[in-house]
Amino acid sequence: MLGAYGAIAITLGSVLAGCTPVVEGPGPASSPQSSAVFSSSKQAAAAAKAVYEKYLRIGEVVSESGGNDVDRFAPFLTKSALDAERKGAEELRRSKVRTFGMTELRKFQLQRADLKSGRVEAYACIDLSDVKVEDEDGKDVTPASRPSLQTLKPTFVWSGGHLLLEENGTWSGSSIC
């Protein structure tokens, strides 16, 4: 939950759907002298958005299962982020709840990209209006106070030839939604 579990699965933190293969990054820029991971901010943003969308889909599957098979996230997360998702999944299992519905990525906006290191920071507007939380008896227990639209601040790092989600923090500033 990478720090956002209070909204019950605001990615298993934002409300977590199908496991897909590892997304290979674009690799070094074409210039032999260049050691940059990305050739442009646009390329960095596109790679980060692709990883984030896969993260959301996997999160839906994990959350719909009540927190099972959380290691599906492993190809897309840093170790610390995976550990946080494991804690969030354990909370889902302990609470005996699961979610149903699709988290929609409404907007993904680049905040900054370090083209050389591959570190990417962004804002993401997610729509949880179709996501319902159910208890073990199938009763809707979606918190009435949970906002439908939420702005998150995902951060990505380049590691082992792949862009990985390092953190998916909440954003308390002006909403991009």
N, C-alpha and C positions, 0 to 999 in steps of 0.2 A: 503494500500500500504505500510504499514510498512516502510515508508521512501524511496520507490523506484519508485514513480509514473512518474518521468520524461520520462521514456521509454514508456509511455502510456501502462499502465497495465503491468509492470514488476512484476507480481503476483497479483491481481487487481493491484498490483505493478509489478509483473513479467509476467503477463498476465494470468490472471485468468483462474470444470465440474461436477459432480453429487454428490449430498449430500449423505453421508454415515453415519452410526451410529457412536457414540462416540467410539474411540479406547481406550480400557482399557489398562492401562500400565501393565507391568509384575508383579507389586506389590512388596512387600518386598522380599528380598532374602530368601531362604529356611531355613537358620539357625535361630533358635528362638532368639539367642542373637544378631543377626544382625538387624540393623535398616536401612540398605541400601535399596534404591529404586530399584537399578539394581545390579545384581550379577557380571556383567562384562561390560567393555567398548563396547564390541561387541553387547551385549543386548541393551545397551543405544542407540547405533548408529542405530540399527534396528528399535527400537521404534520411534526414531526421524524421520527416513526416512519414516516410514509408515504415521506418522502425516503430514509430509511435502508433500507427494504425494497426500494425501486427500485434503490438503490445495490448491494445484495447481489445482486439478480437480474442486473443488468448485469455485475457482477463475475463471476458464474458463466459468462456467455457469453464474456467476454473470456478468462477462465482456461481454459475448455474449448477455446478456439481456440489456446491456446498463447501468448496475449498479444497477439493481433491486435485491431484496431478499438477500441483503448483510448479513442478520442475519443468513444465512446458515453456516457462519463461526463460529458462537458462540461456538459450542462444541469443537473447536480446537484451539481457541485463548484466550489469556488473555484479560481482559477488555480494557487495553490500546491499544493492537493490534487490537481488534475489532473496537475501536473508530477510529483508523487510516484507517482501511479498509472502514468504513462508509464515511470518508472524501474522500477517493479515489473513491468510488462509486458515491458520489455526484458530483465529478469532471467529471466523465464519463457522468452522466446525464446532467450536465450543458453544457458540450462540445458537447453533442448529437452525441457521437461516441460509437462504440462497436467493439469488436474483434471477429474474427473467426479463428479457428485453434487450434491445440493442443500444449501446452507447454510441451516439453520433458525434463524430468530430466535425464541429461546425466551422471552425477556423483554426488555422495553424500559422502563426506569425513568428518569423525569425526575430530574435532579440539581438543576438550577436553570434558570430562564427569566427573561430580562429582557424583559418584555412591551413596553416602549417601543422598545428597539433591535432586538428580534427575535433576540438571541443565545440559543441553547438548548444546554445541556450535559446529557448523559444517560449512563446506563450501558446497555450492551446485552450480553445473554447469547446467544452464538451456539453452535450445535451443529454440529460438523464431522464427526460420526460417519459420515455417509453420503458424505463427500467423500474421494475417493481421488486420489492423485497418480500419474501414469503417465509413464514416460520415452518416448522416441521409438519404442521397440520394443514399447510396450504393457505393459511390466512395471510392476507396482505398486511404487512407491518412496516410498509414504507414510511419513514419519518415524514410527517406533514411539513416539518420545517426545512426539509432538504430542498435547496434551490434546484430548479430544473436545469439551469445553465450555470456552469462553473468555469472559472478561468484557472488553469493550472500552469505551472512553470517547469516544463521538462528540461532536463539537462542531459546531454549526451557526450560520450567520450569515445575516441578512437582507440581500440585495443585489439591486438591480434588480427589485424586486417579487417575488422568489422566495427561499425558504429553501434555502441551499446547505450541503453538508457541507464543513466547513473542515478538520477533523482527525478521524482515527479511531484514537486512541492506545490502547495497551494499558493495562490497569489492573492495578496490582500489589497493591492493597488486597484486602479481603475480597470474594470472588466473590458476584455476585448470582444466579449459576446455582444 
